[in-house]
Each structure stands twice: as C-alpha cells, then as structure tokens.
Amino acid sequence: MSGRKFLFSMTFFLLQYVLRVIRTYGLLTKNDSTWAIVSFNLFLYMHGGHVFGALWYFLAIEKVTACWKKTCINHHIRCSSRSFYCDDSLRDYKFLDEFCPITTGNKTNYDFGLFEDALQSGIVGVTDFPQKFLHCLRWGLQNLSAFGQNLEASTDILDNIFAICMTNFGVVLFVFLIGKMQSDTERSRSREQKLKEIKQGPSFGRLSSRLQQKIKNYKQQNWIDDKHADVVNLVNNLPQGLRSQVKGELGTELLRNVKEFERWGEKELVDLSDCLNPVFFTDRTRIFREGDPIDEMVFVLEGKLWSHSARNVTIATSSDGHNGKKDYLRYGDFCGEELIAWAQQKVDNPSSSNLPISTTTIQALTEVEGFYLLASDLKNAFIEHRRYQIVRAVRLIQTFWRFRRILRFKMNQRRSINLENSGDVAFTTNQTS
C-alpha cells in the first residue's frame, strides 16, 4: 500500500473509532445509572485494545512487505505489490524467506521489532476471522494493561512511534478509567442517596402519590446535584409545571391556616400559592428583628421558630389563626401577619406605603423549611380578591335581575292563561242560560 493510501486508511480507521466512542457515550449516558457508567468505561478499554490490536496486525503485514521490498532492491530485482501475491507464479521469490526470516526470528538481516510475535505466531496468515480478532484483541488489552512494558521495538521510527502511543494511551486510559469510574460511581450513589432522602423528607411525604411519582421520574431523568434534600431544592430544581403543582399542594394547606384566607376560593388560593417562594433557614438565623419593618410573611413547613421580644412578650400566631401566648412556631404556623392588615389598607388607600414594624424577634431554633410571601405579592393578591368580589357581586346582581325578569314573565303568562280560561267559562254559562 502506498504512503498516501496508508495515511487515508489509518485516518478513516481512527476517525471511525472516535465517532464510535462518542456515539456509545451518548447512548449510555442517557441512563445515568451505575451499570451504564461501568459498561461505558469497560467498553472504552475493550475498544482501545481492539484498535491497537488491529493496528498491530495491519502494521505487521506492512513490516513484512517493507522487508521484502528492501530485499528486492538489494538483489536488484524489480518487485511490485503484485509480486507478493500468492497466485503470482511468474518468478520464484523463495529467496525472500532467507533474508526475511519470520519463523527463526534472526534479527541480523532484518529486525521486525514489536511485530515479531504476530509473524511468528502465524496469526497474519490465519483466515478464520474470530481467531484473528480474539488474538489481536488479547494482545492489545494485555499490552495496554501493562502500559507497553513488554514491547520490544526496533530502531525503526514507526515501531517507536507505535510503542510510545500505546504506552501513553495505556497510562492515560487507565488513570482516566479508574478515576472516572470511581467518581461516577460515587456520584451515582450520591444521587441515589439524595433521591432516597427526598423520598423520605417530610415535605415530599405531604405531596400526593401522583405528584410524588412525577417528581421521581423527573429526578431520575434530569438529575441536578442537591446539597440539601429540602423544600428549596425540591421546588427550585423542578420545571415550571411541577413547581407550580408542588407549591399548590403544599402552599394552599398553609394559606388556609390564615383567618383572612378561609373564605377565599380554591382558584384564588392556588394563584396565591404560586407566589410563594421556598426558603431554608439554618439554626439561629434571625428572620425578623424587633423594631424592623416587615416585608414578607413566613410559613413554617418543617422545623421550629422561636418568637420573643425585649420585654419578654411572646406573641405569635398559631395554626388556628388567633393571637396568643406562644413561644414556638411549628408546621402550619406563620409570622409577619401584620402585612395582611397593611395589604388590606393598601387596597382601600393606595397612598399609604409604610410597612408595619415587627414587635417581636423571630429566630430559627432548628433548620427550618418553609415559604415566604412578599408584601408586594400579598398586596396584589388582595387587589385581585377585591376585583373578584366586585365581579362576583355584579354577576350575582345580574343573575338576580335575570331570574326576576324570567319570574315576572312566567307570572304574566300564567295570568293571561287564567283570564282566558275564566272568559271561556263565562261564555259557556251564558249559552247554557
């Protein structure tokens, strides 16, 4: 094979190898499980051994051909590529075996280098494909795992380049596979552990079974590493549709604990719950300070808050919506309820803009999960609620007048029918008289 054809075939061969690895990686990484990671790394190692084994087989034939051509030149004989075909009987070329000793391994005339094993084993002359394939694959894997230490290259440039490439590739592949397999396996275990923590989390347990299954499917297909299995990561790492459903199920239950929201419709509560933002407080975090303006309401989903003041007056809002002496806030409790009166006042008097002042200090005793509702969102919710009440009142009046008109029309119809009947009776009586 000429140099140009050889470079073309090698380029095509290596390009096919790279594309095959990329395609396999894309297929296996769609399933982000431990077995897929191990399968890809094992495939990459096996495929690398196959590539070097195939090159070793091919270059062994090229090595013999180069020796034969050199021998022809030394004997002043014109040899072409066809001269080495088995069916070419125009000339006797048995002298080539003397100067290119394949079986004896004599390196005096010609050194076959690291391709001597392929020639002495006779694998280049075997026509059974599975036998050739397995032999070359075994050679490639064996020398890759040994980092090319058993390779005895000749002084030929091609031999040394091949040995250097195989040694470097073996070291890089080994380090890459071991390191990546360990990191990917650990990452997969971490994901499974995080998914297990989310499943066992109280916030996740309060969701409906249908929504839980949706979240599990999404987490398995589109995983994002979470530092904590809390409501913040549960909600923020979900798409908009699932996020709204989670906030709708968790938020409406919390909003119903507020006395002012008890008579609100289901749609209004769902819309308001969509404005809720998940929040996570570490222990000893101060949420509100006494004397500071309040700009949000906080609803407790998990954990415990402590409410206190400088005068040792602990006034908080319990789950039943009434104020009382209560030091701790747990699931279903909320703080920052002063914003409700402020929002209602803003609806009636938009010019008033002073936020209410906190009379207590709210502090997290443990890690707290929950939702917060901004003052602006609360104000907009009351504005929409007022519009909804007006529209509802208008529709109620329209329904009343429509019903009254229909009722009057039916009464008039009845009256006319009664008059007609009474006239017929009077006419019949006169005729009888």
C-alpha positions as CSV (number, residue, x, y, z in Angstrom):
1,M,0.0,0.0,0.0
2,S,1.4,3.4,-0.9
3,G,2.0,6.1,1.7
4,R,-1.0,8.2,0.7
5,K,-3.3,5.2,0.8
6,F,-1.9,4.1,4.1
7,L,-2.5,7.6,5.7
8,F,-6.0,7.7,4.3
9,S,-6.9,4.2,5.6
10,M,-5.4,5.0,9.1
11,T,-7.2,8.3,9.3
12,F,-10.5,6.7,8.4
13,F,-9.9,3.9,10.9
14,L,-9.1,6.2,13.8
15,L,-11.9,8.6,12.9
16,Q,-14.3,5.7,12.9
17,Y,-13.0,4.7,16.4
18,V,-13.5,8.3,17.8
19,L,-17.1,8.5,16.4
20,R,-18.0,5.1,17.7
21,V,-16.8,6.1,21.2
22,I,-18.7,9.4,21.1
23,R,-21.9,7.6,19.9
24,T,-21.6,4.9,22.6
25,Y,-21.0,7.6,25.3
26,G,-24.2,9.4,24.2
27,L,-26.3,6.3,24.3
28,L,-25.1,5.1,27.7
29,T,-25.1,8.4,29.5
30,K,-28.8,8.8,28.8
31,N,-29.3,6.2,31.5
32,D,-27.3,7.7,34.4
33,S,-27.1,4.6,36.5
34,T,-24.1,2.7,37.9
35,W,-24.2,-0.2,35.4
36,A,-24.2,2.3,32.4
37,I,-21.1,4.1,33.7
38,V,-19.3,0.8,34.3
39,S,-20.4,-0.5,30.9
40,F,-19.1,2.6,29.1
41,N,-15.7,2.5,30.8
42,L,-15.3,-1.2,30.1
43,F,-16.3,-0.7,26.5
44,L,-13.8,2.2,26.1
45,Y,-11.0,-0.1,27.5
46,M,-12.0,-3.0,25.3
47,H,-12.3,-0.8,22.2
48,G,-8.9,0.7,22.8
49,G,-7.4,-2.8,23.0
50,H,-9.2,-3.7,19.8
51,V,-7.8,-0.6,18.0
52,F,-4.2,-1.2,18.9
53,G,-4.6,-4.9,18.2
54,A,-5.9,-4.2,14.7
55,L,-3.1,-1.7,14.1
56,W,-0.6,-4.3,15.3
57,Y,-2.0,-6.8,12.9
58,F,-2.0,-4.4,10.0
59,L,1.4,-3.0,10.6
60,A,2.9,-6.5,11.0
61,I,1.9,-7.1,7.3
62,E,3.3,-3.8,6.3
63,K,6.6,-4.7,8.1
64,V,7.0,-7.9,6.2
65,T,6.2,-6.1,2.9
66,A,8.8,-3.5,3.7
67,C,11.4,-6.2,4.3
68,W,10.5,-7.9,1.0
69,K,10.8,-4.7,-0.9
70,K,14.2,-4.0,0.7
71,T,15.4,-7.5,-0.2
72,C,14.3,-7.0,-3.8
73,I,16.2,-3.7,-4.0
74,N,19.4,-5.4,-2.6
75,H,19.1,-8.2,-5.2
76,H,18.5,-5.7,-8.0
77,I,15.1,-7.3,-8.7
78,R,12.1,-5.1,-9.6
79,C,9.3,-6.0,-7.3
80,S,5.8,-4.6,-7.3
81,S,2.9,-5.1,-4.8
82,R,1.5,-7.8,-7.1
83,S,4.8,-9.6,-6.9
84,F,4.0,-10.7,-3.3
85,Y,0.5,-12.1,-4.2
86,C,0.3,-15.9,-3.6
87,D,-1.1,-16.5,-7.1
88,D,1.8,-14.7,-8.9
89,S,3.9,-17.6,-10.3
90,L,5.9,-15.6,-12.9
91,R,9.0,-15.5,-10.7
92,D,10.5,-17.5,-7.8
93,Y,10.6,-15.4,-4.7
94,K,11.6,-18.1,-2.2
95,F,14.8,-16.2,-1.5
96,L,12.8,-13.7,0.5
97,D,12.4,-16.3,3.3
98,E,16.2,-16.3,3.7
99,F,16.6,-12.6,4.1
100,C,13.3,-12.0,5.9
101,P,13.3,-14.9,8.5
102,I,9.8,-14.9,10.0
103,T,10.0,-18.2,11.8
104,T,13.6,-18.2,13.0
105,G,13.5,-14.7,14.4
106,N,17.0,-13.9,13.2
107,K,17.5,-10.1,13.7
108,T,20.8,-10.0,11.8
109,N,19.2,-9.5,8.4
110,Y,16.0,-7.6,9.4
111,D,14.5,-6.8,12.8
112,F,10.8,-7.0,12.9
113,G,10.6,-5.4,16.3
114,L,7.4,-5.5,18.3
115,F,5.6,-7.1,15.3
116,E,7.8,-10.3,15.5
117,D,5.2,-12.0,17.7
118,A,2.5,-11.5,15.1
119,L,4.6,-13.0,12.4
120,Q,6.0,-16.0,14.4
121,S,2.5,-16.9,15.8
122,G,1.3,-17.1,12.2
123,I,-1.8,-15.0,13.0
124,V,-1.3,-12.9,9.9
125,G,-1.8,-15.9,7.8
126,V,-4.9,-17.2,9.5
127,T,-8.2,-16.9,7.5
128,D,-10.5,-17.6,10.5
129,F,-11.8,-14.2,11.5
130,P,-12.9,-14.9,15.1
131,Q,-9.4,-16.4,15.8
132,K,-7.7,-13.4,14.3
133,F,-10.0,-11.0,16.1
134,L,-9.6,-12.6,19.6
135,H,-5.8,-12.9,19.3
136,C,-5.3,-9.3,18.3
137,L,-7.8,-8.1,21.0
138,R,-6.0,-10.1,23.6
139,W,-2.6,-8.7,22.5
140,G,-4.0,-5.1,22.6
141,L,-5.6,-5.5,26.1
142,Q,-2.5,-7.3,27.5
143,N,-0.1,-4.6,26.4
144,L,-2.5,-1.7,27.3
145,S,-2.8,-3.0,30.9
146,A,1.0,-3.4,31.1
147,F,1.4,0.2,29.7
148,G,3.5,-1.2,26.8
149,Q,6.3,-2.5,29.1
150,N,6.6,-5.8,27.2
151,L,7.0,-4.1,23.8
152,E,10.4,-4.6,22.2
153,A,10.6,-2.1,19.4
154,S,13.3,-2.0,16.8
155,T,15.2,1.1,15.7
156,D,12.6,1.8,13.1
157,I,10.7,5.2,13.6
158,L,7.3,3.6,13.0
159,D,7.9,1.0,15.7
160,N,8.9,3.5,18.3
161,I,6.0,5.9,17.5
162,F,3.6,3.0,17.8
163,A,5.1,1.9,21.2
164,I,5.1,5.4,22.5
165,C,1.5,6.0,21.6
166,M,0.4,2.7,23.1
167,T,2.3,3.4,26.3
168,N,0.9,6.9,26.7
169,F,-2.6,5.7,25.8
170,G,-2.5,2.9,28.3
171,V,-1.4,5.2,31.1
172,V,-4.0,7.9,30.3
173,L,-6.8,5.4,29.7
174,F,-6.0,3.6,33.0
175,V,-5.9,6.8,35.0
176,F,-8.9,8.1,33.3
177,L,-11.0,5.0,33.7
178,I,-10.1,4.3,37.3
179,G,-10.6,7.9,38.3
180,K,-13.7,8.5,36.3
181,M,-15.3,5.1,37.3
182,Q,-14.7,5.9,41.0
183,S,-16.1,9.5,40.7
184,D,-19.1,8.4,38.5
185,T,-19.9,5.5,40.7
186,E,-19.7,7.7,43.8
187,R,-21.8,10.4,42.1
188,S,-24.4,7.8,41.1
189,R,-24.5,6.5,44.7
190,S,-24.8,10.1,45.9
191,R,-27.7,10.7,43.6
192,E,-29.5,7.6,44.7
193,Q,-28.9,8.7,48.3
194,K,-30.2,12.2,47.6
195,L,-33.3,10.7,45.9
196,K,-33.8,8.5,48.9
197,E,-33.5,11.5,51.2
198,I,-36.1,13.4,49.1
199,K,-38.5,10.5,49.2
200,Q,-38.1,10.3,53.0
201,G,-38.4,14.0,53.5
202,P,-41.5,15.3,55.4
203,S,-42.2,17.9,52.7
204,F,-42.1,15.2,50.0
205,G,-44.3,12.9,52.1
206,R,-47.1,15.6,52.2
207,L,-47.5,15.5,48.4
208,S,-50.0,13.3,46.7
209,S,-48.8,10.0,45.4
210,R,-49.3,11.1,41.8
211,L,-47.2,14.2,42.2
212,Q,-44.5,12.1,44.1
213,Q,-44.2,9.8,41.1
214,K,-43.9,12.7,38.7
215,I,-41.0,14.1,40.8
216,K,-39.3,10.7,41.0
217,N,-39.4,10.3,37.2
218,Y,-38.1,13.8,36.6
219,K,-35.2,13.4,39.1
220,Q,-34.1,10.1,37.5
221,Q,-34.1,11.5,34.0
222,N,-32.8,15.1,34.7
223,W,-30.7,15.0,37.8
224,I,-29.2,18.1,39.4
225,D,-27.0,17.6,42.4
226,D,-28.7,18.9,45.5
227,K,-26.7,19.9,48.6
228,H,-29.7,19.5,50.8
229,A,-32.9,17.5,50.3
230,D,-35.1,20.4,51.5
231,V,-38.0,22.2,50.0
232,V,-35.8,24.8,48.3
233,N,-34.0,22.2,46.2
234,L,-37.2,20.2,45.8
235,V,-39.0,23.1,44.2
236,N,-36.3,25.2,42.5
237,N,-34.8,22.2,40.6
238,L,-38.2,21.3,39.0
239,P,-39.7,22.6,35.8
240,Q,-42.3,25.3,36.0
241,G,-45.3,22.9,35.7
242,L,-44.2,20.6,38.5
243,R,-43.0,23.6,40.6
244,S,-46.5,25.1,40.5
245,Q,-48.1,21.8,41.4
246,V,-45.8,21.3,44.4
247,K,-46.4,24.8,45.6
248,G,-50.1,24.4,45.0
249,E,-50.4,21.3,47.2
250,L,-48.1,22.5,50.0
251,G,-49.0,26.2,49.9
252,T,-52.8,26.1,49.8
253,E,-52.8,24.0,53.0
254,L,-50.6,26.6,54.7
255,L,-52.6,29.5,53.4
256,R,-55.9,28.1,54.8
257,N,-54.5,28.5,58.3
258,V,-54.7,32.3,57.9
259,K,-58.1,33.5,59.1
260,E,-58.4,36.1,56.3
261,F,-57.9,33.4,53.6
262,E,-60.5,31.0,55.0
263,R,-63.3,32.2,52.7
264,W,-61.2,32.6,49.6
265,G,-61.9,30.3,46.7
266,E,-59.8,27.4,45.6
267,K,-58.6,29.2,42.5
268,E,-57.6,32.3,44.4
269,L,-55.6,30.2,46.9
270,V,-53.8,28.3,44.1
271,D,-52.9,31.6,42.4
272,L,-51.6,33.0,45.7
273,S,-49.6,29.8,46.4
274,D,-47.8,30.2,43.1
275,C,-46.4,33.5,44.5
276,L,-44.9,31.6,47.4
277,N,-41.1,31.2,47.4
278,P,-39.4,28.3,49.1
279,V,-36.9,29.2,51.8
280,F,-34.4,27.4,54.0
281,F,-33.1,28.8,57.3
282,T,-30.2,27.4,59.3
283,D,-30.4,27.2,63.0
284,R,-30.0,30.5,64.9
285,T,-30.9,32.6,61.9
286,R,-32.9,35.7,62.7
287,I,-35.8,36.1,60.3
288,F,-37.4,39.3,61.9
289,R,-35.8,41.7,64.3
290,E,-37.9,43.7,66.8
291,G,-38.3,47.2,65.5
292,D,-37.5,46.4,61.9
293,P,-40.1,46.8,59.1
294,I,-41.8,43.6,57.9
295,D,-41.7,43.0,54.2
296,E,-42.7,39.3,54.0
297,M,-44.8,36.6,55.6
298,V,-43.1,33.3,56.5
299,F,-45.0,30.0,56.6
300,V,-43.3,27.1,58.5
301,L,-43.3,23.8,56.8
302,E,-40.6,21.9,58.8
303,G,-38.5,22.9,61.8
304,K,-39.1,25.2,64.7
305,L,-39.1,29.0,65.1
306,W,-38.8,31.0,68.4
307,S,-40.7,34.2,68.9
308,H,-39.5,36.6,71.6
309,S,-39.2,40.3,72.4
310,A,-37.1,42.6,74.5
311,R,-40.0,42.8,77.0
312,N,-40.3,39.0,77.2
313,V,-43.6,39.3,75.4
314,T,-44.1,36.3,73.1
315,I,-47.0,36.9,70.8
316,A,-47.2,34.8,67.7
317,T,-49.9,33.4,65.5
318,S,-50.9,29.8,65.9
319,S,-52.4,27.4,63.4
320,D,-55.9,28.4,64.4
321,G,-55.4,31.9,63.3
322,H,-55.7,33.6,66.7
323,N,-53.1,35.5,68.6
324,G,-52.0,34.0,71.9
325,K,-49.0,33.4,74.2
326,K,-46.9,31.0,72.2
327,D,-43.1,30.9,72.1
328,Y,-42.6,28.4,69.2
329,L,-43.8,28.2,65.7
330,R,-44.0,24.8,64.0
331,Y,-45.7,23.3,60.9
332,G,-48.7,25.3,59.8
333,D,-47.7,28.4,61.8
334,F,-46.8,31.7,60.2
335,C,-45.3,35.0,61.2
336,G,-45.4,38.5,59.6
337,E,-49.2,38.5,59.7
338,E,-49.1,42.3,60.2
339,L,-48.7,42.5,56.5
340,I,-52.3,41.4,56.0
341,A,-53.8,44.5,57.6
342,W,-51.3,46.6,55.7
343,A,-52.2,45.0,52.4
344,Q,-56.0,45.5,53.0
345,Q,-55.3,49.1,53.8
346,K,-53.3,49.5,50.6
347,V,-56.3,48.3,48.6
348,D,-58.5,51.0,50.2
349,N,-55.8,53.7,50.4
350,P,-53.0,53.1,47.8
351,S,-51.2,56.3,49.1
352,S,-50.2,54.6,52.4
353,S,-46.8,53.0,51.9
354,N,-45.3,52.5,55.4
355,L,-44.6,48.9,56.1
356,P,-45.6,47.5,59.5
357,I,-43.0,47.3,62.3
358,S,-42.2,43.9,63.9
359,T,-43.0,43.8,67.6
360,T,-41.1,40.5,68.1
361,T,-37.9,38.9,67.1
362,I,-38.3,35.6,65.1
363,Q,-35.4,33.3,65.2
364,A,-34.8,29.7,63.9
365,L,-34.2,27.2,66.6
366,T,-33.5,24.4,64.2
367,E,-33.2,24.1,60.4
368,V,-36.4,25.4,59.1
369,E,-38.1,24.8,55.7
370,G,-41.0,26.9,54.5
371,F,-42.3,29.5,52.2
372,Y,-42.2,33.3,52.2
373,L,-44.7,35.7,50.6
374,L,-43.5,39.2,49.7
375,A,-45.5,42.2,50.7
376,S,-46.0,43.3,47.0
377,D,-47.4,39.8,46.1
378,L,-49.7,39.9,49.1
379,K,-51.0,43.4,48.2
380,N,-51.6,42.3,44.6
381,A,-53.5,39.2,45.8
382,F,-55.8,41.4,47.9
383,I,-56.4,43.7,44.9
384,E,-57.3,40.7,42.7
385,H,-59.5,39.4,45.5
386,R,-61.3,42.7,45.7
387,R,-61.8,42.6,41.9
388,Y,-63.0,39.1,42.2
389,Q,-65.5,40.1,44.8
390,I,-66.8,43.0,42.7
391,V,-67.1,40.8,39.6
392,R,-68.9,38.2,41.7
393,A,-71.3,40.8,43.2
394,V,-72.0,42.1,39.7
395,R,-72.7,38.6,38.4
396,L,-74.9,37.9,41.4
397,I,-76.9,41.1,40.8
398,Q,-77.2,40.2,37.1
399,T,-78.4,36.7,37.9
400,F,-80.9,38.1,40.4
401,W,-82.4,40.6,37.9
402,R,-82.4,37.9,35.2
403,F,-84.2,35.5,37.4
404,R,-86.6,38.2,38.5
405,R,-87.4,39.1,34.9
406,I,-87.9,35.4,34.0
407,L,-90.2,35.0,37.0
408,R,-92.2,38.1,36.1
409,F,-92.6,36.9,32.5
410,K,-93.9,33.5,33.7
411,M,-96.3,35.1,36.2
412,N,-97.7,37.3,33.3
413,Q,-98.1,34.2,31.2
414,R,-100.0,32.4,34.0
415,R,-102.2,35.5,34.5
416,S,-103.2,35.6,30.8
417,I,-103.9,31.9,30.7
418,N,-106.2,32.2,33.8
419,L,-108.0,35.2,32.2
420,E,-108.6,33.2,29.0
421,N,-109.9,30.2,31.0
422,S,-112.3,32.4,33.0
423,G,-113.6,34.1,29.8
424,D,-114.4,30.7,28.2
425,V,-116.3,29.5,31.4
426,A,-118.4,32.7,31.4
427,F,-119.3,32.3,27.7
428,T,-120.3,28.7,28.2
429,T,-122.5,29.6,31.2
430,N,-124.3,32.4,29.2
431,Q,-125.1,30.0,26.4
432,T,-126.5,27.4,28.8
433,S,-128.8,30.0,30.3
